[in-house]
Amino acid sequence: QVQLVESGGGLVQAGGSLRLSCAASGRTFSIYHMGWFRQAPGKEREFVGSINWSGSTTDYGDSVKGRFTITRDNAKATLYLQMNSLKPEDTAVYYCAAGPGSSLYTRRYDYWGQGTQVNVSS
């Protein structure tokens, strides 16, 4: 099992930046593919992006492509989400997830963090 804890959320103005972190503990972090998802009130959980176990391959949802970057540091067992050019529609709870393969589908991930709130003001 792996435990995931997100941090770094907060309030930012439109056009600003935030970096989220996801610290992992438990089983070896480097064996897992990781994903970031977000969920706004009244909406389904949305795929933000994913990264493979080594960090060599990333994938992003269309709404964040070109603005968000996912990286990982396996030595520190930490996943990151750099968010630039933030928009009010990026407001959501952001979750990190771990699973056996990179995927845009929530069902492919076995472990989830508790989420961190991001609010973008206009």
C-alpha positions in Angstrom: 0.0 0.0 0.0 1.0 3.6 -0.5 -0.2 6.7 1.3 -0.4 10.0 -0.6 -0.6 13.5 0.9 -1.1 16.6 -1.3 0.0 20.1 -0.3 0.5 23.5 -1.9 -3.0 24.5 -2.6 -4.4 28.0 -1.9 -5.8 31.1 -3.3 -4.2 32.7 -6.3 -5.2 35.4 -8.8 -5.9 34.6 -12.4 -2.6 34.5 -14.4 -0.7 33.4 -11.4 1.1 30.1 -10.6 1.0 27.4 -7.9 3.0 24.2 -7.4 1.3 21.3 -5.8 3.2 18.4 -4.2 2.1 14.9 -3.4 4.3 13.1 -0.9 4.2 9.3 -0.9 5.0 6.9 1.9 4.6 3.1 2.3 5.5 1.0 -0.7 8.2 2.0 -3.1 7.0 5.1 -4.9 9.0 4.5 -8.0 7.1 1.5 -9.1 3.9 3.4 -9.5 2.6 5.5 -12.3 1.0 8.7 -11.0 -1.8 10.9 -11.9 -3.3 14.3 -11.0 -7.1 14.8 -11.1 -9.3 17.6 -10.0 -12.9 18.0 -9.0 -15.0 21.2 -9.0 -18.3 21.4 -7.0 -21.1 19.6 -8.9 -18.7 18.2 -11.5 -17.2 14.8 -12.1 -13.5 14.2 -11.3 -11.4 15.4 -14.3 -8.1 14.1 -15.5 -5.4 16.7 -15.3 -2.3 14.6 -16.2 -0.2 11.6 -15.6 3.4 10.5 -15.5 5.0 7.1 -15.8 7.1 5.5 -13.2 10.4 6.9 -14.5 9.1 10.4 -15.3 10.0 10.0 -19.0 6.4 10.1 -20.3 3.7 12.6 -19.4 0.2 13.1 -20.6 -2.2 16.0 -20.0 -5.8 16.8 -20.3 -6.7 19.3 -23.0 -7.8 22.0 -20.6 -4.4 22.2 -19.0 -2.1 21.3 -21.8 0.7 23.9 -22.2 0.0 25.5 -18.8 0.6 22.6 -16.3 3.6 20.4 -15.9 3.9 17.1 -14.0 7.2 16.0 -12.6 8.4 13.5 -10.0 11.4 12.9 -7.8 11.6 9.2 -7.0 14.4 9.8 -4.5 12.1 12.1 -2.5 9.0 10.0 -3.2 7.2 13.1 -4.3 5.1 14.1 -7.3 4.7 17.7 -8.4 2.2 19.7 -10.4 3.4 23.1 -11.6 0.4 25.2 -12.6 1.0 28.4 -14.6 -1.4 30.9 -16.2 -4.1 29.8 -13.9 -7.7 30.6 -14.8 -10.8 30.8 -12.6 -12.0 27.6 -14.2 -9.0 25.8 -12.7 -10.7 26.2 -9.3 -11.1 22.7 -7.8 -9.9 20.2 -5.3 -6.8 18.5 -6.7 -6.0 14.9 -6.1 -2.9 12.8 -6.8 -3.3 9.1 -7.4 -1.0 6.0 -7.8 -1.6 3.0 -10.0 0.0 0.3 -12.1 -0.3 2.3 -15.3 -0.7 5.8 -16.6 -4.3 6.5 -17.5 -6.9 9.2 -17.7 -9.4 7.0 -16.0 -9.9 7.2 -12.3 -10.6 3.4 -12.1 -7.1 2.6 -13.1 -5.6 4.1 -9.9 -5.5 2.2 -6.7 -4.5 4.9 -4.2 -5.6 8.4 -3.7 -4.7 11.4 -1.6 -7.2 13.5 0.4 -7.0 16.4 -2.0 -5.9 20.0 -1.8 -8.1 23.0 -2.6 -7.0 25.5 -5.3 -9.0 28.7 -5.8 -8.3 31.0 -8.6 -9.9 34.5 -8.4 -10.7 36.6 -11.4 
